[in-house]
Amino acid sequence: MRSIFAATAVLAAAALAAPAMADGHSENAELAAVLASDMRGDDGARDQYRNPAETLAFFQIEPNMTVAEYGPGGGWYTRVLAPYLMPSGKYIAFNQDSDGRDYRTRAQEARSKGWTESFKSSLAEMMDVEADAVTAFETDEMPDDVAGTVDRVVIFRSMHGLNIGNRADTVLKAARMMLKDDGMVGVVQHRAPEGASYDDYGARQRGYMRKQDVVAIFAANGFELAAESEINANAKDPANWERGVWTLPPVLATGKDDAKRSEYIAIGESDRMTLLFKKAE
């Protein structure tokens, strides 16, 4: 398998002449190279909604940092962060404890309990390194040498699941433990509409959350809001879908025969808040 480092090096040279980003940040040549890499496959089609360059700049993530991503899931951001960080920094993946959870099927349970090994293997293959070079763990199995070493923890579109599953405290306590004193947590989360009630958007699984509820969860775990951005906002999303955020791309949960499918595609991905938290004094 061709090393992604080699592909990144070639693309970095071409990226040096790229124009400045629209929000005023200087173009990051290393990140531009990663985003342009053909190793991302079809991921680039979602850049217009997820704004990875602007988002990582807002989170003040540099390539020599140690960054921990919670719940990589399908790996969209992993395919940005790992090749960006691993040449000179460190990428870490962590997930919630797979024990003590309810599973719909034995296959789901097996996938969950085997996540650490399967993630290490797949990322090692992508990065052309040995699996032992990949750091991934569940919150109850954090290696001793990780505590106090992480510059940034990032949580992408996962706070609603942690809230509904009553696991936010466990994950944020782990995040606080692994962060340096000046480390921060970057969050992108589907945003509930202005004036939404908790009953509709906190206690129900719509995928959207109210900003005040996210801030309160972090405050309860020793964090305070340091900054926020509209980088990932989408004013076209009313955020009131009966089937929640999954009505919109990329899931399009109502199915291919829904007459409004073209409307959902035109709206694009969900309206999202982008928040940066620091350790409270």
N, C-alpha and C positions, 0 to 999 in steps of 0.2 A: 504494500500500500504506500502511495506517495506521502511523504511527510507534510503535514499542514504547515510546519515551520518554513519549509522551502517555498510553498505556494505563497505564504504570507510575506516572505522576504521579497519576492518578485513583485507582488502587488504593492508593497510599501513604497518602492521606488516610484511607481507610477502615480501613487497617491500624493506625493510631495507637492505636485503642482495643482492640487484640487482647490477650488474656491472655498472661502470661509463659509461656515454654516449660517443659516438664516438668523439664528438667535444671537449671533455675535461671537460665539466661541470660535477660536481658531480650529481649523481642521486638524484632526488627530490622524496622522499618517498611518500609524499602526492599526488603529481601529478601522479606518477607511479601507485598508487592505483586507482585513478580516471580513468586513461587510460585503466586499466585492468578490470574495473568494467563491469559486464554483463548488467548493465543498459544503456550502450552505444549501445546496439544492434549490428547492422552491421557496425557502424561507424569506428571501428578499421581497416577495410579493406583499408580505405583511409589514414591511418597514414603514410604509406610509401611515399605518395605524399605531405601530408600537414605538416608532421613533428611537431606535436604539442608540444612535450617536448622541442625540440631545439628552436622552434619559441618563446615560452613563456619565455624560459631562455634568449634568445637574447633581448626580450622586457623588461627583468629584472622584471618580474611579480612575486611577492611573495604572499603567501596565505593570509597574513594579510592586503593586499592592497585593495583599492577601485578601481575597474576596470569597465569602461563603454564600452559596445560593441555596435557599430553602426549596425543597420539593421540585426538582427540575422537571418532573412530568415528562412531556414529549420532547424536551430538550431544546426548544427554540432558542432560549437565551443561553443555554449551555454552549451551543454552537457559535455563539458570539464571545462569551466570556472566557471559555477555556483557551482557545487559540490566541486571544488577546493577552491573557494573563500568564500562561504557563511558560513562555520563553524567558521572562525575567521576574515574574511574581509567582503567585500560587492561587490556584482555583480549588475550592472545597465545595462539595455537595453534602447537604444533610437533609434528613427526613425525620418524620415523627416516628415514635416507637411503634413497631408493628404488632407488639403484644397487647392483649387486652382490648382489641377492637372487634367489632362485629363485621363479618364478611358475608357477602351474598352467596358466594360459591367457594368451593375448595380451590378452584383455579385462581380466583382473586386473592385468596389468602396466600397461596404459594408465590404469586407474583410479588406481593407485599413483603413477605418474609425473605424473599430472595433478592430484594431490590439492591442492597449494598453490593453484592457480588456481581450482579448483572450490570449495574451502572459502571462499576470499575472496569469491567471487561469491555463494554461498548465504548467508553470514553478512551480507554487505552488504545483500542483499535483505531479510533478516529484520529487520535493524536500521535499514533505510531510510537507509543511508549509501553513500558511494562505496566501491568495492572497494579503492581506495588507502588508505582509512582503516582497513582491517583488516590486522593483522600476523599472518602465518602463514608458516612456513618449515620446511624439513627441517634436521636437525641439522648438516649440512655446509654450510648456506647461511645461518647465523645473521647477521643484519645487525650491523654494527659497533656501532650505537647501542643495541643490546639488552643487551650485556654489562654486568653490574654494576648493572642497573636494576630487577630483578624482586624483588618482596617474597615471593611464594609461587609455587612450582611444585606442581601437583597431578597425581597419577597415579592414575586410577581403574580398578581391575580389569584392569590391563595388565602387571603385573610377571611373571606366569607366561609370557606370550608373549615378553617381553624375555629372560627366563631361558632358555627353550627355544631361542630364536633367537640366543642369544649376542650380544645387542645391548644388554643392560642397562648395561654399562660406557660405551658410546658415549652413550647417552641421559643417564645420570647425570653424565657429564663435561660435557655440554652444559648440564645443569641447574645444576651448580655454577658454571659460567662465567657464566651469565646472572643468577644470584642476587646480591643485595646481601650485604654481610658478615653482616648479621643476618637474611638471608632463610632461609626454611625450605621443606621439601618435605613435602607432605601425601600420604599413600598410603592408599587403600582397596583391600584385596586379599582374595580368597577364601582362607579359612584351612583348612589341613589339620588333621585331628584330633590331639588330644594323643597324643604318643608315636609319631607317624607316621614311617616311615623315608624317607630321601632317595630311595631307589630307587623307592618308590611315588609320592612327591609332589614330587620335585625333577627327576628324570630323565624322568618320564612326563608326557604332556600331559593332565592331569586338570583343569587350571584352578586347583586349590588349591595353596597353598604353605605351607611351614612358616615360622613367624615368625623362627626363628633364621637361616634362609637369606636372607630378605629383609633382615634386619639386617646379615648378613655382606656381602651385595652392596653395601649402602650404605656400610658401613665401609671396604670396599676402594676406594671412590671418594671418601673424605674426609668422610663424614657420620657422625653418631652419633644414636642414638635420644633424642629430647627428651621425648616423652610418648606415651601410648597410651590408647585409649578402647574401650569396648565398645558404642559408639553403634550400630554396624552388625552386632552379633552376632546370631546366630539359633540358639538352642540346639536347635531342632527339626531342624536339618540335620546328619546324621551325617557328611557330607562324605566318603563312601566309595563313591560311585556308580561303577559300571563305566564309564559313559560320561561321567564327570566332572561338573563343575558345570553343564554344559549339559543335564543331566537335568531340572533344576529350571526354574521360570520365570526369565526370560521366553522361553527357547528351547524347553524341553520337547522335547528332541531325540529321545526314543523314539517320538514320533508320537501322533496323536490317537486311535489305536486301542489304545494301551497301557492295560491294565486298572488300572494304578496311577496313571494320569494325575491323578485327583482327589486322590490322596495327595500327589503332587508339588506340586500347586497349593495344598493345605492347608499344606504346609511353607513355601511361599513362596520367596523368593530365598535365595541361599547365606549361610552363616555367613561373616562378614567381619571381619578385623582392621582397625583404623583407627590409623595410626601417623603421628607427626610427627617429622621429622628436621631437625637443624640442622648447620651446618658444624662439623666437628671442629676443635679447637684445634691 
